[in-house]
Amino acid sequence: MTKRFGAPGTGLSRREFLAATGVTSVSALAGCQTSGADEPAATSDTPTETQATSADLPYTSPPTVVNVDEQGGEVTMRTQQAQHALHPLETMGGPVEFPRVWAFQADDNDPSVPGPILRTTEGNAMEVTLDNTDGRRPHTIHFHGVRKTWENDGVPTTTGIQVPPGESHTYEIPANVPGTHFYHCHFQTHRHIDMGMYGIYRVDPEGYEPADREYFMTIKDWDSRVPRKWAGEADFTYDSASRNSDVFTVNGKSAPRTLHPEQGSPIIVEEGDSVRVHLVNGGYMSHPMHIHNHRFQRVEKDGGTIPEAARHDMDVTNVAPAERHTIEFTADADPGIYLMHCHKVNHVMNGTFYPGGMLTGVVYRSVMDTDIFQQLMEYAGYSE
């Protein structure tokens, strides 16, 4: 799997990124191979929860795109406890970290929050094996959008099927509704989503024509008491009716970490590119997402194609919980760095610090060698 810089999708290669930032030496290339000393590398040999303190757990990695077609239509999703660094530095209101999350881990990839982006093609089918052999509690996977048999719906109260600790179960998921969809654990849903068990499922239609740049973004609001409670660091009785959203993320990170080219989710473009962004709301609140200095059109919603006659230019799209919006625009602005963020401004904060939270950016490749871009990279924690 080729590592790309930028949000999950078709960002720049490592060499392209380093060339754009003016760093082309072999030594600099080698020096960027790890995520940095502030975030230990994720591993898969984690002790069970009864044995593990938070310090024993690996850190999550950013979500990756898994092309299930290339794997013969099969993918194994393991459950993995981990630590999650939303923004681990002291810049811009940090550090912001969760001492324990419950992550999905696809095959031999690292665990991630959000979970891996599962991608297939219309007309195919997926065998998704939920491997809970190292788990401590029951889990399921529920897929939005596609039409499937009753027993594959992933809801324990209506199907009678859940995956207890120490067991595995395979779901048969047909790719019969093209578009961008959402999956999540449906066992004690309110709690398990807030512990990180959610992700994107993409079904490309037959004859799909990709844009020059295509990116996936999951936005989410969090009650930070929940992951702290399950790490033994917060003493409160969980009540979803009194949930308090106090942390806001794009692809699991809070700004400025969202602008980190490897750990974050910048939308990296070149002048004239056609850009397609798949937005999914994995949280419990609506988020009006706004892009500066670009006009986009919403072309898909919840797996349905929006007719051309119904499309119009816009710069804000309000994404409700579990909704999926696909937007398209042309990178035709004056080359620069432009924000993309929730326009509930209190969601663009880390605690009392502004800006932070649910904010990322559109970054033109031609400005990556500027002083302001380097300053942003320092805030985000990227070093060559």
Wavefront OBJ file of the C-alpha trace (Angstrom):
o trace
v 0.000 0.000 0.000
v 1.603 3.282 -1.144
v 1.777 5.989 1.498
v 0.338 9.283 0.262
v 0.666 12.705 1.851
v -2.575 14.505 2.660
v -6.006 13.181 3.567
v -6.744 9.524 2.706
v -7.085 9.306 -1.069
v -4.931 10.530 -3.937
v -2.536 12.914 -2.259
v 1.111 13.437 -3.111
v 3.764 10.744 -2.965
v 6.548 11.227 -0.442
v 8.967 12.413 -3.138
v 6.392 14.813 -4.585
v 5.746 16.309 -1.160
v 9.418 16.733 -0.332
v 10.086 18.266 -3.740
v 7.211 20.710 -3.226
v 8.601 21.790 0.148
v 12.093 22.205 -1.273
v 13.545 19.125 0.469
v 14.976 16.680 -2.044
v 17.991 15.066 -0.398
v 18.161 11.350 0.303
v 18.922 12.003 3.964
v 15.809 14.154 4.366
v 13.754 11.486 2.645
v 15.004 8.893 5.088
v 14.387 11.208 8.023
v 10.662 11.409 7.283
v 9.976 7.698 7.487
v 8.470 7.808 10.969
v 5.668 9.821 12.524
v 7.928 11.499 15.105
v 8.961 10.954 18.685
v 5.747 12.421 20.077
v 3.675 9.500 18.750
v 4.990 5.952 19.223
v 4.441 3.703 16.233
v 1.330 1.519 16.321
v 1.781 -2.210 16.787
v -0.582 -5.151 16.762
v 0.781 -7.133 19.748
v -1.148 -5.301 22.451
v -2.079 -7.020 25.748
v -5.735 -7.544 26.561
v -7.540 -4.884 28.567
v -7.216 -6.802 31.829
v -3.422 -6.712 31.423
v -2.991 -3.285 29.847
v -2.694 0.138 31.300
v -3.036 3.018 28.876
v 0.739 3.357 28.721
v 0.997 -0.238 27.440
v -1.272 0.402 24.474
v -0.104 1.347 20.964
v -1.059 4.632 19.367
v -3.475 4.668 16.463
v -2.346 5.500 12.942
v -4.307 7.582 10.399
v -7.044 5.706 8.484
v -5.963 4.048 5.249
v -7.909 3.100 2.123
v -8.300 -0.678 1.755
v -9.166 -1.764 -1.793
v -11.185 -4.860 -0.985
v -11.497 -5.812 -4.677
v -7.730 -6.291 -4.808
v -8.007 -8.695 -1.853
v -10.481 -11.014 -3.543
v -13.442 -9.351 -1.841
v -12.306 -10.279 1.666
v -11.183 -8.179 4.620
v -10.662 -8.970 8.309
v -11.529 -6.268 10.824
v -9.935 -6.805 14.220
v -10.818 -4.941 17.392
v -7.894 -3.223 19.058
v -7.499 -1.055 22.128
v -5.168 1.871 21.604
v -4.214 5.358 22.678
v -5.289 8.139 20.360
v -3.348 11.391 19.891
v -5.711 13.989 18.439
v -3.041 16.692 18.732
v -0.115 15.604 20.905
v 1.854 18.863 20.997
v 1.573 21.931 23.213
v 0.849 24.225 20.257
v -2.565 25.822 19.709
v -4.341 24.512 22.780
v -2.727 21.079 22.875
v -1.998 18.480 23.871
v -5.316 16.722 23.195
v -5.170 12.935 23.670
v -7.482 10.055 24.535
v -5.859 7.479 26.829
v -8.008 4.645 25.459
v -10.082 4.051 22.342
v -11.506 0.932 20.710
v -10.186 0.891 17.169
v -10.807 -1.193 14.067
v -7.750 -2.736 12.404
v -7.991 -4.057 8.825
v -5.859 -7.129 8.106
v -2.213 -6.375 8.944
v -2.605 -2.582 8.952
v -2.343 -0.476 12.089
v -5.437 0.231 14.203
v -7.021 3.565 13.356
v -9.725 5.994 14.472
v -11.707 6.460 12.268
v -11.487 2.899 11.050
v -10.097 1.912 7.654
v -11.859 3.112 4.518
v -13.236 -0.015 2.831
v -13.501 0.471 -0.928
v -15.116 -1.806 -3.494
v -16.995 -1.637 -6.811
v -20.687 -1.844 -7.612
v -21.740 -5.409 -8.336
v -19.093 -6.995 -6.139
v -19.573 -8.329 -2.638
v -17.465 -8.195 0.484
v -16.825 -10.829 3.102
v -16.058 -8.808 6.209
v -14.804 -10.929 9.097
v -15.067 -9.238 12.484
v -12.256 -10.822 14.505
v -12.941 -10.216 18.188
v -10.645 -12.932 19.499
v -8.597 -10.454 21.534
v -11.582 -8.336 22.547
v -13.027 -7.724 25.981
v -16.674 -7.058 25.059
v -19.145 -7.856 22.266
v -19.041 -5.914 18.995
v -20.791 -5.883 15.621
v -20.431 -4.013 12.334
v -23.465 -2.309 10.790
v -23.170 -0.984 7.217
v -25.339 1.927 6.127
v -26.636 2.340 2.593
v -26.336 -1.089 0.995
v -29.219 -3.580 0.932
v -28.318 -6.846 2.623
v -29.974 -9.873 4.202
v -31.513 -9.580 7.623
v -28.827 -11.582 9.451
v -26.109 -9.330 7.986
v -27.558 -6.087 9.349
v -25.177 -6.049 12.309
v -27.795 -5.132 14.926
v -27.796 -7.599 17.846
v -31.231 -6.705 19.222
v -33.016 -7.472 15.923
v -30.845 -10.214 14.411
v -29.723 -12.021 17.557
v -26.167 -11.939 16.216
v -23.295 -10.332 18.069
v -19.611 -11.216 18.208
v -18.591 -12.043 21.782
v -15.031 -11.733 23.062
v -12.865 -14.552 21.759
v -14.996 -15.166 18.653
v -15.218 -14.119 14.994
v -18.092 -13.641 12.582
v -18.225 -13.023 8.824
v -20.721 -10.590 7.297
v -21.759 -10.853 3.642
v -22.065 -7.279 2.346
v -23.196 -6.798 -1.280
v -22.010 -3.670 -3.082
v -25.426 -2.942 -4.558
v -25.810 0.778 -3.740
v -22.996 2.885 -5.223
v -21.814 5.869 -3.252
v -20.138 6.766 0.034
v -21.467 5.042 3.134
v -20.821 4.681 6.854
v -20.171 1.706 9.112
v -19.993 1.389 12.894
v -20.354 -0.989 15.801
v -24.039 -1.380 16.718
v -23.557 -2.949 20.147
v -24.316 -0.259 22.741
v -24.030 2.096 19.784
v -23.922 5.372 21.705
v -20.898 4.212 23.693
v -18.987 2.251 21.062
v -19.071 5.011 18.440
v -17.793 7.427 21.073
v -14.929 5.008 21.693
v -13.894 5.153 18.019
v -15.651 2.249 16.295
v -16.773 3.830 13.013
v -15.520 4.379 9.471
v -16.239 4.894 5.760
v -17.416 2.303 3.240
v -17.168 3.349 -0.432
v -18.857 1.641 -3.406
v -17.615 3.009 -6.720
v -20.294 2.848 -9.449
v -19.602 0.879 -12.605
v -17.554 3.028 -14.981
v -16.461 5.330 -12.160
v -14.401 8.308 -13.305
v -12.100 9.530 -10.547
v -11.264 13.200 -10.111
v -7.693 14.470 -10.293
v -7.701 14.531 -6.494
v -10.045 12.496 -4.326
v -10.130 12.581 -0.529
v -12.086 10.982 2.315
v -12.963 12.883 5.480
v -14.848 11.777 8.572
v -15.858 14.551 10.949
v -16.821 13.861 14.550
v -17.687 15.495 17.847
v -16.581 13.729 21.044
v -17.399 13.658 24.731
v -13.836 13.265 25.980
v -15.039 11.892 29.319
v -15.992 8.595 27.635
v -12.528 7.435 26.478
v -11.096 8.719 29.749
v -13.669 6.766 31.752
v -12.728 3.512 30.028
v -9.093 4.214 30.836
v -10.002 4.662 34.502
v -9.246 8.395 34.414
v -12.775 9.828 34.733
v -15.357 8.925 37.351
v -18.861 9.583 36.043
v -21.963 7.637 35.088
v -22.347 7.600 31.330
v -25.662 9.037 30.184
v -26.058 9.769 26.472
v -28.801 12.283 27.277
v -26.250 14.471 29.072
v -23.452 13.981 26.562
v -21.118 16.979 26.399
v -19.269 17.458 23.092
v -15.943 19.105 23.884
v -13.512 17.721 21.266
v -13.940 18.033 17.472
v -12.003 16.220 14.774
v -11.392 15.663 11.070
v -10.260 12.087 10.411
v -9.655 11.678 14.122
v -7.369 14.706 14.518
v -7.855 18.209 15.889
v -6.215 21.261 14.316
v -3.380 21.989 13.897
v -2.597 18.244 13.735
v -5.125 18.042 10.897
v -2.621 19.958 8.747
v 0.192 17.459 9.365
v 0.913 15.982 5.909
v 1.149 12.376 7.183
v -0.803 12.283 10.454
v -3.440 14.801 9.351
v -5.786 15.484 6.456
v -4.827 18.480 4.330
v -6.476 18.613 0.901
v -3.400 18.923 -1.314
v -4.103 20.240 -4.822
v -2.418 21.625 -7.897
v -3.809 24.520 -9.900
v -6.620 23.369 -12.182
v -7.226 20.047 -10.431
v -10.724 18.638 -10.226
v -11.200 17.772 -6.545
v -13.718 15.349 -5.031
v -14.171 15.125 -1.246
v -16.285 12.442 0.441
v -17.540 13.861 3.760
v -19.013 11.567 6.425
v -20.352 12.631 9.820
v -19.499 9.994 12.418
v -20.686 12.068 15.359
v -23.914 13.122 17.078
v -24.192 16.766 15.968
v -24.690 18.484 12.613
v -21.663 20.251 11.196
v -21.896 22.955 8.486
v -18.628 22.448 6.599
v -17.270 25.516 4.810
v -14.379 25.909 2.353
v -12.696 29.277 1.919
v -12.346 30.890 -1.515
v -13.753 27.955 -3.512
v -17.271 27.162 -4.728
v -18.270 23.516 -4.799
v -21.250 21.444 -5.849
v -22.766 18.583 -3.855
v -22.952 15.658 -6.287
v -23.888 12.737 -4.007
v -25.776 12.353 -0.758
v -26.138 9.113 1.230
v -25.352 6.970 -1.802
v -27.701 8.847 -4.118
v -26.505 10.842 -7.119
v -27.867 14.385 -7.156
v -29.238 15.234 -10.641
v -27.293 17.944 -12.422
v -30.410 20.124 -12.584
v -30.547 20.139 -8.778
v -26.918 21.074 -8.215
v -25.728 24.586 -7.531
v -22.584 26.348 -6.429
v -22.191 26.617 -2.664
v -19.502 27.022 -0.012
v -21.222 25.436 3.018
v -22.790 21.986 3.283
v -24.463 20.985 6.553
v -23.688 17.331 7.284
v -26.069 15.723 9.774
v -25.132 12.667 11.890
v -24.412 9.620 9.670
v -24.968 11.645 6.490
v -22.556 11.382 3.585
v -21.990 14.311 1.239
v -19.699 14.136 -1.788
v -18.626 17.546 -3.028
v -16.650 18.580 -6.104
v -14.763 21.759 -6.945
v -11.996 23.018 -9.193
v -8.757 24.232 -7.667
v -8.989 27.569 -9.470
v -8.337 30.049 -6.664
v -5.253 32.186 -6.193
v -2.714 29.529 -5.070
v -2.479 29.584 -1.313
v -3.641 27.900 1.880
v -7.387 28.025 2.558
v -9.320 26.709 5.530
v -11.995 24.040 5.498
v -13.889 23.903 8.795
v -17.149 23.551 10.661
v -18.856 26.947 10.839
v -20.134 26.361 14.344
v -17.146 28.346 15.471
v -17.017 26.792 18.943
v -16.302 23.492 17.135
v -13.093 25.040 15.770
v -11.466 25.162 19.191
v -9.217 23.095 21.443
v -10.751 23.836 24.815
v -10.654 27.636 25.051
v -8.071 28.025 22.288
v -9.077 29.206 18.801
v -8.404 27.986 16.156
v -8.292 24.230 16.679
v -10.748 21.354 16.517
v -12.707 20.598 13.351
v -10.523 22.463 10.883
v -8.274 21.423 8.016
v -7.221 23.164 4.824
v -6.914 23.236 1.050
v -3.195 23.524 0.321
v -1.860 24.331 -3.149
v 1.322 22.447 -3.917
v 2.991 25.579 -5.283
v 2.966 27.306 -1.857
v 4.486 24.445 0.126
v 7.932 26.038 0.049
v 6.725 29.273 1.696
v 7.496 30.437 5.219
v 3.823 30.415 6.246
v 3.420 26.769 5.223
v 6.548 25.851 7.180
v 5.124 27.669 10.212
v 1.900 25.692 9.954
v 3.917 22.491 9.737
v 5.720 23.439 12.942
v 2.377 23.981 14.690
v 1.220 20.576 13.381
v 4.404 18.849 14.510
v 5.859 17.898 11.125
v 9.637 17.990 10.836
v 11.837 16.850 7.974
l 1 2 3 4 5 6 7 8 9 10 11 12 13 14 15 16 17 18 19 20 21 22 23 24 25 26 27 28 29 30 31 32 33 34 35 36 37 38 39 40 41 42 43 44 45 46 47 48 49 50 51 52 53 54 55 56 57 58 59 60 61 62 63 64 65 66 67 68 69 70 71 72 73 74 75 76 77 78 79 80 81 82 83 84 85 86 87 88 89 90 91 92 93 94 95 96 97 98 99 100 101 102 103 104 105 106 107 108 109 110 111 112 113 114 115 116 117 118 119 120 121 122 123 124 125 126 127 128 129 130 131 132 133 134 135 136 137 138 139 140 141 142 143 144 145 146 147 148 149 150 151 152 153 154 155 156 157 158 159 160 161 162 163 164 165 166 167 168 169 170 171 172 173 174 175 176 177 178 179 180 181 182 183 184 185 186 187 188 189 190 191 192 193 194 195 196 197 198 199 200 201 202 203 204 205 206 207 208 209 210 211 212 213 214 215 216 217 218 219 220 221 222 223 224 225 226 227 228 229 230 231 232 233 234 235 236 237 238 239 240 241 242 243 244 245 246 247 248 249 250 251 252 253 254 255 256 257 258 259 260 261 262 263 264 265 266 267 268 269 270 271 272 273 274 275 276 277 278 279 280 281 282 283 284 285 286 287 288 289 290 291 292 293 294 295 296 297 298 299 300 301 302 303 304 305 306 307 308 309 310 311 312 313 314 315 316 317 318 319 320 321 322 323 324 325 326 327 328 329 330 331 332 333 334 335 336 337 338 339 340 341 342 343 344 345 346 347 348 349 350 351 352 353 354 355 356 357 358 359 360 361 362 363 364 365 366 367 368 369 370 371 372 373 374 375 376 377 378 379 380 381 382 383 384
